[in-house]
Amino acid sequence: MTASPAIIALGEPLIEFNRPRGGDGRTWLQGFGGDSQNVAIAAARQGASAGYLTSLGLDWMGDAFLDLWKTEGVDASHVMRHPTAPTGVSFVTHTEAGHKFDYLRKNSAASLMQPADMPKDYIAGARFLHVSAIGQAISTSAREAIAVAMDFARAAGVKVSYDTNLRLRLWDLDLAREVVHATCARCDVLLPSLDDSQQLTGLAKPEAIADFYLDLGAPVVALKMAADGCLIATPDRRIRLPAHRVTAVDATGAGDTFDGAFLARLLEGDDLEAAGRYANVAAALSTTGYGAVTPIPRRNDVLAALAA
């Protein structure tokens, strides 16, 4: 049996169609997305051993994802194929005011994942299991599957990283708060964004949000604040890191890039400050092109920007 990758991400991939700002309004550029799979690719591009766990449809979109992961060096040995359910799709429209998402994901193959589908030994062989609130929101069975995967990880001493990605079109705020806050208490590295956290906690200030999550039981909180950088908090330390300045055109997947880069650097032996500084730069560079995956920088690009 082959060894598990160091980082396993679990969730729903989405084939992405982008309508660029300033285009003819009829042209869509096909790409790849889905927050957790973006994390896996971001980690792999930083040199980490990464794998992805999901279910794909038996369609061209599922085939395209398998080709992508093979090219990117992301282990897909435990990816499932559903005989009738499709792979999910997202549509991203870019305007001067930002970007707007629309989805075709109801009853997607990933949303039909079950607790019994979770590969215990594969998960137990990793060093990090990465999950997100989007994966929990797509269906009850997927939420239960993620809970089982987390149980397997924690029982084996595998650290759990968690992004509180909030999509209120998938579930209501009360349920999101209940599930997210319970999950925060069971993770080792919490990776929320400021906007999502303000809605989930009802708090406005980054320091108060960090304290809230630490009080729930998360030992490390890396709060992503977009143009204001990030705040990394532990029970006895606060680290504020400024954003890396770039000319941004599309922020899709920037937070996911931060997650993957941050985990990759922790595995390399970086302390929290160094990992956060690296992840800040990686996230910023990912906003300089369109789409979630194509602009994710590689290790050499990030190191060059850090050294500049």
C-alpha positions as CSV (number, residue, x, y, z in Angstrom):
1,M,0.0,0.0,0.0
2,T,1.4,3.4,-0.9
3,A,1.9,6.0,1.8
4,S,-0.7,8.7,2.3
5,P,0.1,12.3,1.3
6,A,1.0,14.7,4.1
7,I,-2.0,16.9,3.4
8,I,-5.4,15.5,2.5
9,A,-8.1,17.9,1.6
10,L,-11.7,16.8,1.6
11,G,-14.7,18.5,0.0
12,E,-16.4,19.4,-3.3
13,P,-14.6,20.4,-6.5
14,L,-16.4,22.6,-9.0
15,I,-15.8,23.1,-12.7
16,E,-15.5,26.8,-13.1
17,F,-16.7,29.1,-15.9
18,N,-15.4,32.7,-15.8
19,R,-16.9,35.6,-17.6
20,P,-14.1,38.2,-17.5
21,R,-14.6,41.9,-16.8
22,G,-14.7,44.0,-20.0
23,G,-15.4,41.0,-22.3
24,D,-18.2,40.6,-24.8
25,G,-20.5,39.1,-22.2
26,R,-20.9,35.9,-24.1
27,T,-17.4,34.3,-23.6
28,W,-16.8,32.1,-20.7
29,L,-13.4,30.7,-19.8
30,Q,-13.4,27.2,-18.3
31,G,-11.3,26.5,-15.3
32,F,-11.3,24.6,-12.0
33,G,-12.5,25.6,-8.5
34,G,-13.9,24.3,-5.2
35,D,-12.3,25.7,-2.1
36,S,-10.9,22.5,-0.7
37,Q,-9.4,21.3,-4.0
38,N,-7.9,24.7,-4.4
39,V,-6.1,24.1,-1.1
40,A,-4.7,20.8,-2.3
41,I,-3.3,22.4,-5.4
42,A,-1.9,25.4,-3.6
43,A,-0.1,23.0,-1.1
44,A,1.2,20.9,-4.0
45,R,2.5,23.9,-5.8
46,Q,4.5,24.9,-2.7
47,G,6.2,21.5,-2.8
48,A,4.0,19.7,-0.2
49,S,2.7,16.1,-0.6
50,A,-1.0,16.7,-1.1
51,G,-4.0,14.6,-1.9
52,Y,-7.7,15.1,-2.5
53,L,-10.7,13.2,-1.2
54,T,-14.1,13.6,-3.0
55,S,-16.6,12.1,-5.3
56,L,-16.8,13.0,-9.0
57,G,-19.5,12.4,-11.6
58,L,-18.8,9.9,-14.4
59,D,-18.7,12.9,-16.8
60,W,-16.1,14.9,-18.8
61,M,-15.8,17.3,-15.8
62,G,-14.8,14.5,-13.5
63,D,-12.3,13.3,-16.1
64,A,-10.9,16.8,-16.4
65,F,-10.3,17.0,-12.6
66,L,-8.5,13.7,-12.6
67,D,-6.3,15.0,-15.4
68,L,-5.7,18.2,-13.5
69,W,-4.7,16.5,-10.3
70,K,-2.3,14.1,-12.1
71,T,-0.6,17.1,-13.7
72,E,-0.4,19.0,-10.4
73,G,0.9,16.0,-8.5
74,V,-2.2,15.8,-6.2
75,D,-2.9,12.2,-5.1
76,A,-6.4,11.1,-6.2
77,S,-6.1,7.5,-5.4
78,H,-9.2,7.6,-3.1
79,V,-11.4,9.8,-5.3
80,M,-14.7,8.2,-5.9
81,R,-16.9,8.3,-9.1
82,H,-20.7,8.4,-8.8
83,P,-22.5,6.5,-11.5
84,T,-25.4,9.0,-11.9
85,A,-24.7,12.3,-10.1
86,P,-22.8,15.0,-11.9
87,T,-19.7,17.0,-10.9
88,G,-20.7,20.5,-9.6
89,V,-20.3,23.6,-11.7
90,S,-19.7,27.3,-10.7
91,F,-20.1,30.4,-12.9
92,V,-18.1,33.5,-11.9
93,T,-19.1,36.9,-13.4
94,H,-16.5,39.6,-12.9
95,T,-17.6,43.3,-12.8
96,E,-16.1,46.5,-11.6
97,A,-17.8,45.9,-8.3
98,G,-16.3,42.5,-7.7
99,H,-17.3,39.0,-8.7
100,K,-20.6,37.2,-8.5
101,F,-21.0,33.4,-8.2
102,D,-23.8,31.2,-9.5
103,Y,-23.8,27.4,-9.1
104,L,-25.1,24.1,-10.5
105,R,-24.3,21.9,-7.6
106,K,-27.5,20.5,-6.1
107,N,-27.2,16.7,-5.8
108,S,-23.7,16.8,-7.1
109,A,-21.5,13.7,-6.7
110,A,-19.6,15.2,-3.8
111,S,-22.8,16.2,-2.0
112,L,-23.8,12.5,-2.0
113,M,-20.7,11.4,-0.1
114,Q,-21.5,9.2,2.9
115,P,-19.7,8.5,6.2
116,A,-19.0,5.0,5.1
117,D,-17.1,6.4,2.1
118,M,-14.3,7.8,4.3
119,P,-11.0,5.8,4.0
120,K,-9.8,5.4,7.6
121,D,-6.3,4.2,6.9
122,Y,-5.7,6.8,4.2
123,I,-6.7,9.6,6.5
124,A,-4.8,8.2,9.4
125,G,-1.5,8.2,7.4
126,A,-1.6,12.0,6.7
127,R,-0.2,14.8,8.8
128,F,-3.0,17.3,8.1
129,L,-6.7,16.7,7.1
130,H,-8.1,19.9,5.7
131,V,-11.9,20.5,5.6
132,S,-14.2,23.5,5.2
133,A,-17.7,24.7,6.1
134,I,-18.6,24.6,2.4
135,G,-18.1,20.8,2.4
136,Q,-20.3,20.7,5.5
137,A,-23.0,22.8,3.9
138,I,-23.6,21.0,0.7
139,S,-25.6,18.2,2.3
140,T,-26.3,16.4,5.6
141,S,-24.5,13.3,4.4
142,A,-21.4,15.2,3.4
143,R,-21.4,17.0,6.8
144,E,-21.6,13.6,8.5
145,A,-18.8,12.2,6.3
146,I,-16.6,15.1,7.2
147,A,-17.3,14.5,10.9
148,V,-16.3,10.9,10.5
149,A,-13.1,11.9,8.6
150,M,-12.2,14.2,11.4
151,D,-12.8,11.5,14.0
152,F,-10.4,9.2,12.1
153,A,-7.8,12.0,11.9
154,R,-8.0,12.9,15.5
155,A,-7.8,9.3,16.7
156,A,-4.6,8.9,14.7
157,G,-3.0,12.1,15.8
158,V,-3.5,13.8,12.4
159,K,-4.0,17.5,12.8
160,V,-7.2,19.0,11.4
161,S,-7.2,22.4,9.6
162,Y,-10.6,24.1,9.0
163,D,-11.7,27.0,6.9
164,T,-15.0,28.5,8.0
165,N,-15.9,29.5,4.4
166,L,-19.5,30.7,4.7
167,R,-22.0,30.3,1.8
168,L,-25.5,31.4,3.0
169,R,-27.1,30.1,-0.2
170,L,-26.2,26.6,1.1
171,W,-27.5,26.8,4.6
172,D,-29.0,29.4,7.0
173,L,-26.9,31.4,9.4
174,D,-28.2,29.7,12.6
175,L,-27.2,26.2,11.4
176,A,-23.9,27.5,10.0
177,R,-23.0,29.0,13.4
178,E,-24.0,25.8,15.2
179,V,-21.9,23.5,12.9
180,V,-19.0,25.8,12.4
181,H,-18.5,26.7,16.1
182,A,-18.7,23.0,17.1
183,T,-16.1,22.2,14.4
184,C,-13.8,25.0,15.6
185,A,-13.5,23.2,18.9
186,R,-12.3,20.0,17.2
187,C,-9.6,21.5,14.9
188,D,-5.9,22.3,15.3
189,V,-5.5,25.1,12.8
190,L,-8.4,27.4,12.1
191,L,-8.3,29.4,8.9
192,P,-11.3,31.9,8.8
193,S,-11.7,35.1,6.8
194,L,-12.7,38.3,8.5
195,D,-15.9,38.8,6.5
196,D,-17.2,35.3,7.2
197,S,-16.1,35.6,10.9
198,Q,-18.0,38.9,11.3
199,Q,-21.2,37.2,10.2
200,L,-20.6,34.0,12.2
201,T,-19.6,35.6,15.4
202,G,-21.4,38.9,15.3
203,L,-18.1,40.6,16.2
204,A,-16.4,43.3,14.2
205,K,-12.8,43.6,15.4
206,P,-10.1,41.0,14.4
207,E,-8.7,40.7,18.0
208,A,-12.2,40.0,19.4
209,I,-12.8,37.4,16.7
210,A,-9.5,35.7,17.4
211,D,-10.3,35.6,21.1
212,F,-13.8,34.1,20.3
213,Y,-12.3,31.3,18.3
214,L,-9.5,30.6,20.8
215,D,-12.2,30.4,23.5
216,L,-14.0,27.8,21.4
217,G,-10.9,25.6,21.6
218,A,-9.0,26.2,18.4
219,P,-5.3,26.4,19.4
220,V,-4.1,28.3,16.3
221,V,-6.2,30.9,14.5
222,A,-5.0,32.5,11.2
223,L,-7.5,35.2,10.5
224,K,-7.4,36.3,6.8
225,M,-8.1,40.0,6.3
226,A,-7.6,40.4,2.6
227,A,-5.9,43.8,1.9
228,D,-5.1,44.1,5.7
229,G,-3.0,41.0,5.7
230,C,-3.6,38.4,8.5
231,L,-3.7,38.0,12.2
232,I,-2.3,34.8,13.7
233,A,-3.4,34.1,17.2
234,T,-2.6,31.5,19.9
235,P,-3.6,31.6,23.5
236,D,-0.3,33.5,24.3
237,R,0.6,35.3,21.2
238,R,-0.7,37.7,18.5
239,I,1.1,38.2,15.2
240,R,-0.1,40.8,12.7
241,L,1.3,40.5,9.2
242,P,0.7,43.1,6.4
243,A,-0.6,42.1,3.0
244,H,1.7,41.8,0.1
245,R,0.9,44.6,-2.4
246,V,-0.1,43.6,-6.0
247,T,-2.4,44.7,-8.7
248,A,-5.3,42.4,-8.1
249,V,-7.8,41.4,-10.9
250,D,-9.6,38.4,-9.3
251,A,-9.6,37.4,-5.7
252,T,-11.3,34.0,-6.3
253,G,-9.5,31.3,-4.3
254,A,-7.1,33.7,-2.6
255,G,-8.1,32.5,0.9
256,D,-7.7,28.9,-0.3
257,T,-4.2,29.6,-1.6
258,F,-3.4,31.1,1.8
259,D,-4.6,27.9,3.5
260,G,-2.6,25.5,1.3
261,A,0.6,27.6,1.5
262,F,0.3,28.0,5.2
263,L,-0.1,24.3,5.8
264,A,2.7,23.5,3.4
265,R,5.1,25.8,5.2
266,L,4.2,24.5,8.6
267,L,5.1,21.0,7.3
268,E,8.4,22.5,6.1
269,G,9.1,23.5,9.7
270,D,8.3,27.2,9.5
271,D,7.1,28.9,12.7
272,L,3.6,30.6,12.6
273,E,5.0,34.0,11.7
274,A,7.1,32.7,8.8
275,A,4.3,30.5,7.5
276,G,1.9,33.4,7.7
277,R,4.2,35.7,5.9
278,Y,4.8,33.2,3.1
279,A,1.0,32.4,2.8
280,N,0.2,36.2,2.6
281,V,2.5,36.5,-0.4
282,A,1.1,33.4,-2.0
283,A,-2.5,34.6,-1.6
284,A,-1.7,38.0,-3.0
285,L,0.0,36.6,-6.1
286,S,-3.0,34.4,-6.7
287,T,-5.2,37.5,-7.3
288,T,-3.1,38.7,-10.3
289,G,-4.9,36.4,-12.8
290,Y,-8.4,35.1,-13.5
291,G,-9.8,31.9,-12.0
292,A,-9.2,29.9,-8.8
293,V,-6.4,27.6,-9.9
294,T,-4.4,29.0,-12.8
295,P,-3.0,32.0,-10.9
296,I,-2.0,30.0,-7.8
297,P,1.8,30.7,-7.6
298,R,4.4,28.1,-7.3
299,R,7.1,27.9,-4.6
300,N,9.8,29.7,-6.6
301,D,7.4,32.6,-7.5
302,V,6.6,33.1,-3.8
303,L,10.2,32.9,-2.7
304,A,11.2,35.4,-5.3
305,A,8.4,37.8,-4.2
306,L,9.5,37.4,-0.6
307,A,13.1,38.2,-1.5
308,A,12.2,41.3,-3.6
